[in-house]
Amino acid sequence: MEQLKYKSVFDIIGPIMVGPSSSHTAGAARIGKIVRNIFGEQPDSVDIYLYESFAKTYRGHGTDVALVGGLLGMEPDDPALPDSLKIAYESGMEVLFVPRNEKAEHPNSVKMLLTKGDRKMTVTGISIGGGNIQISELNGFKISLTMGTPTFITVHEDVPGIIASVTNLFSQAGVNIGTMTVTRESKGEKAIMIIESDEARPDLLHDLKKLDHIYNATYFV
């Protein structure tokens, strides 16, 4: 008899969330929040390109309010999530939804263009079901970032030695780096580092933030 394997109870009953759909609401909120963490601050404006299922049902299933709630830093079960569009407007964040007709790599796909002053960043997220997500593109670079893996994200100044400082910190702590993605806006400007580690070490976040030239650092599993 074949045995079914689950990573957690949430794979069976789904995540705690403000409804109606784990893929279209909980997953969308998590995409928004991860994108906010990668960007490091609330954007002035965000263009949200929706594909396939997201494009067809984003209003009825609450994908719009969930994505924006995540961008505001909300969790999927935040009671303020249904008011996220109003909160975004009141906070000065402009949001544009653009449903697209073309096919995407997954039916629940969204691409965001975030802008803050001269800063711009593009991120593509996928809601793969049950509230689980994947970030598949960052500034044109193909990546594979998922929830459930210990992940550190830094926004830092693009100067020589910063990558060595970060990897040295992990080495001294005895933490192995599984994957690392580094991208930058332009030479000498802000850069982004995404590190997936083999073990959960949230205590390293404090040390990361103390390093020179680090603007912001976040951690999630």
C-alpha positions in Angstrom: 0.0 0.0 0.0 1.5 3.3 -1.0 2.1 5.7 1.8 1.5 9.4 1.4 4.1 11.7 2.9 3.5 15.2 4.2 6.0 17.8 5.4 3.5 19.3 7.9 -0.1 19.3 8.9 -0.6 22.3 6.6 -0.1 20.0 3.6 -3.3 18.2 4.7 -5.6 20.9 6.1 -4.1 24.0 4.4 -2.8 27.2 6.0 -4.6 29.5 8.4 -5.7 32.4 6.3 -8.4 35.0 5.4 -10.2 33.1 2.6 -11.3 32.0 0.2 -8.5 30.1 -1.6 -5.2 28.8 -0.3 -3.6 29.2 -3.8 -5.2 32.5 -4.6 -5.2 34.1 -1.2 -2.7 32.6 1.2 -0.2 31.9 -1.5 -0.6 35.3 -3.0 -0.2 37.0 0.4 3.0 35.0 1.0 4.4 36.0 -2.4 3.7 39.7 -1.6 5.4 39.5 1.7 8.5 37.7 0.4 8.7 40.3 -2.4 8.5 43.0 0.2 11.3 41.3 2.2 13.5 41.0 -0.9 12.9 44.7 -1.8 13.7 45.7 1.7 11.1 48.5 2.0 7.7 49.5 1.0 7.7 50.6 -2.7 6.3 53.9 -4.0 4.5 52.0 -6.7 4.0 48.4 -7.9 2.8 47.1 -11.3 1.3 43.6 -10.8 1.1 41.4 -13.9 -1.3 38.5 -13.5 -1.3 35.3 -15.6 -3.7 32.5 -16.4 -5.8 31.6 -13.4 -4.7 34.6 -11.4 -5.6 36.9 -14.3 -9.1 35.4 -14.6 -10.2 35.3 -11.0 -7.9 37.7 -9.1 -10.8 40.0 -7.9 -13.3 37.2 -7.1 -10.7 35.1 -5.1 -9.1 38.0 -3.3 -5.7 37.6 -5.0 -5.5 41.4 -5.5 -6.0 42.2 -1.8 -3.7 39.3 -0.8 -0.8 40.4 -3.0 -1.1 44.0 -1.8 -1.5 42.9 1.9 1.7 40.9 1.6 3.5 43.9 0.1 2.4 45.8 3.2 3.9 43.1 5.4 0.7 41.3 6.3 0.5 37.5 7.0 -2.3 35.5 5.2 -4.4 35.4 8.4 -4.1 39.2 9.1 -7.6 40.5 9.8 -6.7 43.7 8.0 -6.0 41.8 4.8 -9.4 42.6 3.2 -8.7 46.3 3.6 -5.2 46.2 2.1 -6.0 48.2 -1.1 -7.4 51.0 1.0 -4.4 50.8 3.4 -2.0 50.9 0.4 -3.7 54.0 -1.0 -3.6 55.8 2.4 0.1 54.9 2.8 0.9 56.4 -0.6 1.7 53.1 -2.4 0.3 53.1 -6.0 -0.9 49.8 -7.3 -1.7 48.8 -10.9 -3.1 45.4 -11.8 -2.5 44.2 -15.3 -4.2 40.9 -16.4 -2.2 39.2 -19.2 -3.4 36.8 -21.8 -0.2 34.9 -22.6 0.7 31.6 -21.0 3.0 31.3 -18.0 5.2 28.6 -16.5 2.4 28.0 -13.9 -1.3 28.9 -14.0 -1.0 30.8 -10.7 1.8 33.2 -11.7 2.4 36.9 -11.0 5.2 39.3 -12.0 5.7 42.5 -10.0 7.6 45.6 -10.9 8.4 47.5 -7.8 9.7 51.1 -7.8 11.0 53.4 -5.0 12.6 56.6 -6.3 15.3 55.5 -8.8 15.2 51.8 -7.5 13.4 49.2 -9.6 13.1 45.5 -9.1 11.1 42.7 -10.9 10.1 39.5 -9.2 8.0 36.6 -10.5 6.1 34.5 -8.0 4.1 31.2 -8.3 1.5 29.9 -5.9 1.8 26.1 -6.2 -1.1 25.1 -3.9 -1.9 24.8 -0.2 -0.5 28.2 0.4 3.0 27.1 -0.8 4.9 29.4 -3.1 8.0 29.7 -5.2 9.9 32.8 -6.4 11.2 31.9 -9.9 12.7 35.1 -11.2 14.5 38.1 -9.8 15.6 41.1 -11.9 15.6 38.8 -15.0 17.6 36.0 -13.3 16.1 32.6 -13.0 16.0 31.4 -9.3 14.1 28.8 -7.3 13.2 30.2 -3.9 10.6 28.3 -1.8 9.1 28.6 1.7 10.3 25.9 4.1 14.0 26.4 3.6 16.0 28.6 6.0 16.6 31.8 3.9 18.5 35.0 4.5 17.9 38.0 2.2 20.2 41.1 2.4 19.9 44.5 0.6 23.4 45.9 0.6 25.7 48.4 -1.0 27.5 47.0 -4.0 31.1 47.3 -2.8 34.0 44.9 -2.9 34.3 42.4 0.0 30.6 42.4 1.1 30.0 38.9 -0.2 33.2 37.6 1.5 32.1 39.2 4.8 28.7 37.5 4.6 30.1 34.1 3.7 32.8 34.4 6.3 30.1 35.0 8.9 28.3 31.8 7.9 31.6 29.9 7.9 32.5 31.0 11.4 29.1 30.0 12.6 29.6 26.5 11.1 26.5 27.0 8.8 26.7 25.6 5.3 25.2 27.6 2.4 23.1 25.6 0.1 22.4 28.2 -2.6 23.3 31.8 -3.1 21.9 34.3 -5.6 23.4 37.8 -6.0 22.0 40.5 -8.2 22.3 44.3 -8.3 20.5 47.2 -9.8 23.7 48.7 -11.3 27.4 49.0 -10.4 28.0 50.6 -7.1 24.3 50.8 -6.2 22.1 48.6 -4.0 22.5 44.8 -4.5 20.5 41.8 -3.2 21.8 38.6 -1.8 19.6 35.5 -1.2 21.1 32.7 0.8 19.5 29.4 1.5 21.2 27.6 4.4 21.2 23.9 5.4 20.0 24.7 9.0 17.8 27.1 10.7 19.9 29.8 12.4 17.8 32.9 12.9 20.3 34.2 15.4 22.7 35.0 12.5 20.3 37.8 11.4 21.5 40.1 14.2 25.1 39.6 13.1 24.2 40.1 9.4 22.6 43.5 10.2 25.7 44.6 12.0 28.0 44.1 9.0 29.2 47.2 7.1 27.3 48.2 4.0 24.2 46.1 4.9 21.0 48.2 4.5 18.5 45.6 5.5 18.5 41.8 6.3 15.6 39.5 6.7 15.2 35.8 7.6 12.4 33.3 7.0 11.7 29.6 6.9 
